[in-house]
Protein backbone atom coordinates (compact mmCIF):
# COMPACT_ATOMS: atom_id res chain seq x y z
CA UNK A 1 0.00 0.00 0.00
CA UNK A 2 1.43 3.40 -0.94
CA UNK A 3 2.29 6.03 1.64
CA UNK A 4 -0.08 8.53 0.03
CA UNK A 5 -2.99 6.08 0.30
CA UNK A 6 -2.15 5.32 3.94
CA UNK A 7 -1.95 9.03 4.76
CA UNK A 8 -5.26 9.60 2.97
CA UNK A 9 -6.93 6.85 5.02
CA UNK A 10 -5.52 8.36 8.21
CA UNK A 11 -6.81 11.80 7.26
CA UNK A 12 -10.15 10.27 6.29
CA UNK A 13 -10.34 8.79 9.77
CA UNK A 14 -9.43 12.15 11.26
CA UNK A 15 -12.19 13.89 9.33
CA UNK A 16 -14.67 11.12 10.14
CA UNK A 17 -14.40 12.15 13.79
CA UNK A 18 -15.60 15.67 13.16
CA UNK A 19 -18.07 14.59 10.47
CA UNK A 20 -19.91 12.03 12.60
CA UNK A 21 -19.86 14.36 15.60
CA UNK A 22 -21.28 17.17 13.44
CA UNK A 23 -24.06 14.92 12.11
CA UNK A 24 -25.06 14.15 15.69
CA UNK A 25 -24.82 17.82 16.65
CA UNK A 26 -27.05 18.77 13.74
CA UNK A 27 -29.62 16.14 14.64
CA UNK A 28 -29.54 17.01 18.33
CA UNK A 29 -29.71 20.77 17.83
CA UNK A 30 -32.51 20.29 15.30
CA UNK A 31 -34.55 18.18 17.69
CA UNK A 32 -34.04 20.47 20.69
CA UNK A 33 -34.45 23.58 18.54
CA UNK A 34 -37.76 22.33 17.19
CA UNK A 35 -38.95 21.74 20.73
CA UNK A 36 -37.84 25.24 21.74
CA UNK A 37 -39.80 26.76 18.86
CA UNK A 38 -42.88 24.76 19.83
CA UNK A 39 -42.51 25.77 23.47
CA UNK A 40 -42.18 29.43 22.52
CA UNK A 41 -45.29 29.13 20.37
CA UNK A 42 -47.23 27.79 23.35
CA UNK A 43 -45.94 30.63 25.51
CA UNK A 44 -46.99 33.22 22.95
CA UNK A 45 -50.40 31.56 22.64
CA UNK A 46 -50.85 31.72 26.41
CA UNK A 47 -49.55 35.32 26.60
CA UNK A 48 -46.62 34.15 28.74
CA UNK A 49 -43.07 35.43 28.27
CA UNK A 50 -41.02 33.13 26.04
CA UNK A 51 -37.97 31.94 28.02
CA UNK A 52 -34.74 32.88 26.29
CA UNK A 53 -32.94 30.15 28.26
CA UNK A 54 -34.35 27.50 25.92
CA UNK A 55 -31.49 28.41 23.59
CA UNK A 56 -29.17 26.76 26.11
CA UNK A 57 -30.96 23.44 25.68
CA UNK A 58 -31.12 23.78 21.89
CA UNK A 59 -27.43 24.66 21.54
CA UNK A 60 -26.01 22.09 23.96
CA UNK A 61 -25.38 19.40 21.29
CA UNK A 62 -23.01 21.65 19.36
CA UNK A 63 -20.06 21.06 21.68
CA UNK A 64 -19.58 17.51 20.40
CA UNK A 65 -18.52 18.93 17.03
CA UNK A 66 -15.75 20.81 18.84
CA UNK A 67 -14.62 17.59 20.53
CA UNK A 68 -14.52 15.86 17.14
CA UNK A 69 -12.49 18.76 15.76
CA UNK A 70 -9.97 18.40 18.60
CA UNK A 71 -9.51 14.70 17.81
CA UNK A 72 -9.18 15.50 14.11
CA UNK A 73 -6.38 17.96 14.87
CA UNK A 74 -4.60 15.49 17.16
CA UNK A 75 -4.78 12.68 14.59
CA UNK A 76 -3.46 14.99 11.86
CA UNK A 77 -0.64 16.14 14.15
CA UNK A 78 0.26 12.52 14.92
CA UNK A 79 0.23 11.67 11.20
CA UNK A 80 2.59 14.57 10.49
CA UNK A 81 5.13 13.43 13.10
CA UNK A 82 4.98 9.71 12.37
CA UNK A 83 7.54 8.06 10.13
CA UNK A 84 6.49 5.95 7.17
CA UNK A 85 7.17 2.49 8.73
CA UNK A 86 5.36 3.50 11.92
CA UNK A 87 2.42 4.92 9.97
CA UNK A 88 2.08 1.67 8.04
CA UNK A 89 1.84 -0.18 11.33
CA UNK A 90 -0.76 2.04 13.03
CA UNK A 91 -2.91 3.52 10.26
CA UNK A 92 -5.91 1.25 11.06
CA UNK A 93 -5.90 2.75 14.56
CA UNK A 94 -6.20 6.29 13.20
CA UNK A 95 -8.97 5.23 10.83
CA UNK A 96 -11.00 3.34 13.42
CA UNK A 97 -10.44 5.91 16.16
CA UNK A 98 -11.82 8.59 13.88
CA UNK A 99 -14.84 6.60 12.77
CA UNK A 100 -15.81 5.06 16.11
CA UNK A 101 -14.94 8.14 18.16
CA UNK A 102 -16.98 10.32 15.84
CA UNK A 103 -19.96 7.98 16.01
CA UNK A 104 -19.83 7.94 19.82
CA UNK A 105 -19.71 11.73 19.96
CA UNK A 106 -22.45 12.03 17.36
CA UNK A 107 -24.81 9.72 19.22
CA UNK A 108 -24.10 11.66 22.41
CA UNK A 109 -25.04 14.91 20.66
CA UNK A 110 -28.16 13.36 19.16
CA UNK A 111 -29.38 12.03 22.51
CA UNK A 112 -28.49 15.30 24.17
CA UNK A 113 -30.83 16.95 21.71
CA UNK A 114 -33.60 14.51 22.64
CA UNK A 115 -33.09 15.30 26.33
CA UNK A 116 -32.86 19.00 25.46
CA UNK A 117 -36.24 18.80 23.73
CA UNK A 118 -37.83 17.45 26.90
CA UNK A 119 -36.04 20.14 28.91
CA UNK A 120 -37.44 22.84 26.60
CA UNK A 121 -40.95 21.54 27.06
CA UNK A 122 -40.68 21.21 30.84
CA UNK A 123 -39.03 24.58 31.46
CA UNK A 124 -41.35 26.53 29.17
CA UNK A 125 -44.36 24.94 30.83
CA UNK A 126 -43.32 25.42 34.46
CA UNK A 127 -40.56 28.04 34.46
CA UNK A 128 -38.78 25.79 36.94
CA UNK A 129 -36.00 23.21 36.91
CA UNK A 130 -33.51 24.92 34.59
CA UNK A 131 -30.46 23.72 36.53
CA UNK A 132 -31.85 20.20 36.97
CA UNK A 133 -32.52 19.96 33.23
CA UNK A 134 -29.05 21.28 32.48
CA UNK A 135 -27.50 18.63 34.75
CA UNK A 136 -29.16 15.90 32.68
CA UNK A 137 -27.73 17.41 29.51
CA UNK A 138 -24.35 17.42 31.24
CA UNK A 139 -24.63 13.73 32.02
CA UNK A 140 -25.28 12.98 28.34
CA UNK A 141 -22.38 15.29 27.40
CA UNK A 142 -20.09 13.22 29.61
CA UNK A 143 -20.20 10.38 27.09
CA UNK A 144 -18.60 12.65 24.49
CA UNK A 145 -16.09 14.02 27.01
CA UNK A 146 -15.07 10.48 27.98
CA UNK A 147 -14.69 9.60 24.30
CA UNK A 148 -12.51 12.67 23.81
CA UNK A 149 -10.38 11.85 26.85
CA UNK A 150 -9.93 8.18 26.01
CA UNK A 151 -9.07 9.08 22.40
CA UNK A 152 -6.40 11.49 23.58
CA UNK A 153 -4.93 8.84 25.90
CA UNK A 154 -4.85 6.33 23.05
CA UNK A 155 -3.22 8.80 20.66
CA UNK A 156 -0.59 9.71 23.25
CA UNK A 157 0.23 6.04 23.74
CA UNK A 158 1.46 5.68 20.14
CA UNK A 159 5.24 5.75 20.27
CA UNK A 160 7.69 6.10 17.46
CA UNK A 161 8.92 2.59 16.67
CA UNK A 162 11.44 3.64 14.01
CA UNK A 163 14.04 5.12 16.42
CA UNK A 164 13.67 2.09 18.70
CA UNK A 165 14.11 -0.29 15.78
CA UNK A 166 17.16 1.66 14.56
CA UNK A 167 18.73 1.56 18.02
CA UNK A 168 18.06 -2.18 18.30
CA UNK A 169 19.59 -2.82 14.89
CA UNK A 170 22.66 -0.78 15.81
CA UNK A 171 23.05 -2.65 19.10
CA UNK A 172 23.04 -5.98 17.24
CA UNK A 173 25.96 -4.92 15.03
Kinemage of the C-alpha trace (Angstrom):
@kinemage 1
@onewidth
@group {chain A} dominant
@subgroup {mainchain}
@vectorlist {calphas} color= white
{ca unk a 1} P 0.000 0.000 0.000
{ca unk a 2} L 1.425 3.398 -0.938
{ca unk a 3} L 2.287 6.026 1.642
{ca unk a 4} L -0.082 8.527 0.035
{ca unk a 5} L -2.994 6.080 0.302
{ca unk a 6} L -2.152 5.315 3.936
{ca unk a 7} L -1.955 9.025 4.757
{ca unk a 8} L -5.264 9.604 2.968
{ca unk a 9} L -6.927 6.851 5.023
{ca unk a 10} L -5.519 8.364 8.208
{ca unk a 11} L -6.811 11.801 7.259
{ca unk a 12} L -10.146 10.272 6.291
{ca unk a 13} L -10.344 8.787 9.770
{ca unk a 14} L -9.430 12.147 11.257
{ca unk a 15} L -12.191 13.889 9.331
{ca unk a 16} L -14.670 11.117 10.140
{ca unk a 17} L -14.401 12.148 13.790
{ca unk a 18} L -15.603 15.673 13.165
{ca unk a 19} L -18.065 14.594 10.467
{ca unk a 20} L -19.912 12.028 12.598
{ca unk a 21} L -19.858 14.364 15.597
{ca unk a 22} L -21.284 17.165 13.440
{ca unk a 23} L -24.059 14.921 12.107
{ca unk a 24} L -25.064 14.154 15.686
{ca unk a 25} L -24.824 17.818 16.648
{ca unk a 26} L -27.050 18.773 13.737
{ca unk a 27} L -29.620 16.141 14.643
{ca unk a 28} L -29.538 17.014 18.333
{ca unk a 29} L -29.709 20.772 17.830
{ca unk a 30} L -32.505 20.293 15.304
{ca unk a 31} L -34.549 18.179 17.693
{ca unk a 32} L -34.041 20.467 20.690
{ca unk a 33} L -34.449 23.575 18.535
{ca unk a 34} L -37.760 22.333 17.185
{ca unk a 35} L -38.949 21.738 20.728
{ca unk a 36} L -37.837 25.240 21.738
{ca unk a 37} L -39.798 26.764 18.860
{ca unk a 38} L -42.875 24.756 19.827
{ca unk a 39} L -42.515 25.770 23.471
{ca unk a 40} L -42.176 29.435 22.525
{ca unk a 41} L -45.288 29.133 20.367
{ca unk a 42} L -47.232 27.789 23.347
{ca unk a 43} L -45.942 30.631 25.514
{ca unk a 44} L -46.992 33.222 22.954
{ca unk a 45} L -50.396 31.556 22.637
{ca unk a 46} L -50.848 31.725 26.414
{ca unk a 47} L -49.549 35.323 26.600
{ca unk a 48} L -46.618 34.150 28.739
{ca unk a 49} L -43.065 35.432 28.273
{ca unk a 50} L -41.019 33.126 26.043
{ca unk a 51} L -37.968 31.939 28.021
{ca unk a 52} L -34.737 32.879 26.294
{ca unk a 53} L -32.944 30.149 28.260
{ca unk a 54} L -34.353 27.502 25.918
{ca unk a 55} L -31.492 28.405 23.591
{ca unk a 56} L -29.169 26.757 26.112
{ca unk a 57} L -30.963 23.435 25.681
{ca unk a 58} L -31.120 23.778 21.894
{ca unk a 59} L -27.428 24.655 21.537
{ca unk a 60} L -26.013 22.087 23.958
{ca unk a 61} L -25.383 19.397 21.287
{ca unk a 62} L -23.008 21.652 19.357
{ca unk a 63} L -20.060 21.062 21.680
{ca unk a 64} L -19.582 17.511 20.398
{ca unk a 65} L -18.516 18.931 17.029
{ca unk a 66} L -15.751 20.815 18.837
{ca unk a 67} L -14.624 17.590 20.532
{ca unk a 68} L -14.523 15.862 17.140
{ca unk a 69} L -12.493 18.758 15.759
{ca unk a 70} L -9.966 18.398 18.595
{ca unk a 71} L -9.508 14.697 17.812
{ca unk a 72} L -9.184 15.499 14.109
{ca unk a 73} L -6.379 17.961 14.873
{ca unk a 74} L -4.600 15.486 17.156
{ca unk a 75} L -4.777 12.683 14.586
{ca unk a 76} L -3.459 14.994 11.864
{ca unk a 77} L -0.638 16.138 14.151
{ca unk a 78} L 0.258 12.521 14.916
{ca unk a 79} L 0.234 11.669 11.197
{ca unk a 80} L 2.593 14.566 10.488
{ca unk a 81} L 5.129 13.435 13.097
{ca unk a 82} L 4.977 9.715 12.374
{ca unk a 83} L 7.542 8.065 10.131
{ca unk a 84} L 6.492 5.950 7.169
{ca unk a 85} L 7.170 2.488 8.731
{ca unk a 86} L 5.360 3.502 11.921
{ca unk a 87} L 2.419 4.922 9.972
{ca unk a 88} L 2.079 1.675 8.043
{ca unk a 89} L 1.841 -0.177 11.334
{ca unk a 90} L -0.758 2.039 13.034
{ca unk a 91} L -2.910 3.518 10.258
{ca unk a 92} L -5.911 1.253 11.057
{ca unk a 93} L -5.900 2.747 14.561
{ca unk a 94} L -6.203 6.294 13.200
{ca unk a 95} L -8.966 5.226 10.827
{ca unk a 96} L -11.004 3.336 13.422
{ca unk a 97} L -10.435 5.907 16.161
{ca unk a 98} L -11.821 8.586 13.878
{ca unk a 99} L -14.843 6.596 12.771
{ca unk a 100} L -15.809 5.056 16.114
{ca unk a 101} L -14.945 8.138 18.164
{ca unk a 102} L -16.983 10.323 15.837
{ca unk a 103} L -19.964 7.983 16.010
{ca unk a 104} L -19.827 7.936 19.820
{ca unk a 105} L -19.707 11.734 19.964
{ca unk a 106} L -22.446 12.030 17.355
{ca unk a 107} L -24.805 9.720 19.223
{ca unk a 108} L -24.102 11.660 22.411
{ca unk a 109} L -25.045 14.910 20.655
{ca unk a 110} L -28.162 13.360 19.163
{ca unk a 111} L -29.379 12.027 22.507
{ca unk a 112} L -28.486 15.297 24.174
{ca unk a 113} L -30.833 16.952 21.705
{ca unk a 114} L -33.605 14.512 22.636
{ca unk a 115} L -33.087 15.297 26.329
{ca unk a 116} L -32.861 19.000 25.464
{ca unk a 117} L -36.245 18.797 23.728
{ca unk a 118} L -37.828 17.445 26.900
{ca unk a 119} L -36.043 20.143 28.910
{ca unk a 120} L -37.444 22.844 26.602
{ca unk a 121} L -40.953 21.538 27.057
{ca unk a 122} L -40.678 21.209 30.840
{ca unk a 123} L -39.026 24.578 31.458
{ca unk a 124} L -41.352 26.533 29.165
{ca unk a 125} L -44.364 24.938 30.833
{ca unk a 126} L -43.317 25.424 34.458
{ca unk a 127} L -40.564 28.040 34.461
{ca unk a 128} L -38.781 25.789 36.937
{ca unk a 129} L -36.000 23.213 36.914
{ca unk a 130} L -33.515 24.920 34.593
{ca unk a 131} L -30.456 23.718 36.532
{ca unk a 132} L -31.854 20.203 36.971
{ca unk a 133} L -32.517 19.964 33.231
{ca unk a 134} L -29.045 21.280 32.484
{ca unk a 135} L -27.501 18.631 34.745
{ca unk a 136} L -29.159 15.897 32.682
{ca unk a 137} L -27.733 17.409 29.509
{ca unk a 138} L -24.345 17.425 31.237
{ca unk a 139} L -24.627 13.734 32.020
{ca unk a 140} L -25.277 12.975 28.343
{ca unk a 141} L -22.383 15.288 27.396
{ca unk a 142} L -20.095 13.223 29.614
{ca unk a 143} L -20.204 10.383 27.087
{ca unk a 144} L -18.598 12.649 24.490
{ca unk a 145} L -16.095 14.021 27.009
{ca unk a 146} L -15.070 10.477 27.983
{ca unk a 147} L -14.694 9.598 24.299
{ca unk a 148} L -12.511 12.672 23.811
{ca unk a 149} L -10.383 11.852 26.845
{ca unk a 150} L -9.926 8.179 26.009
{ca unk a 151} L -9.069 9.079 22.399
{ca unk a 152} L -6.403 11.485 23.582
{ca unk a 153} L -4.926 8.838 25.897
{ca unk a 154} L -4.853 6.330 23.047
{ca unk a 155} L -3.220 8.805 20.661
{ca unk a 156} L -0.591 9.709 23.248
{ca unk a 157} L 0.232 6.035 23.740
{ca unk a 158} L 1.460 5.679 20.141
{ca unk a 159} L 5.239 5.747 20.272
{ca unk a 160} L 7.694 6.103 17.460
{ca unk a 161} L 8.921 2.591 16.665
{ca unk a 162} L 11.436 3.641 14.008
{ca unk a 163} L 14.040 5.120 16.424
{ca unk a 164} L 13.675 2.093 18.700
{ca unk a 165} L 14.109 -0.288 15.776
{ca unk a 166} L 17.163 1.660 14.559
{ca unk a 167} L 18.729 1.562 18.015
{ca unk a 168} L 18.064 -2.182 18.301
{ca unk a 169} L 19.593 -2.822 14.885
{ca unk a 170} L 22.660 -0.779 15.808
{ca unk a 171} L 23.048 -2.649 19.103
{ca unk a 172} L 23.040 -5.985 17.242
{ca unk a 173} L 25.957 -4.922 15.031
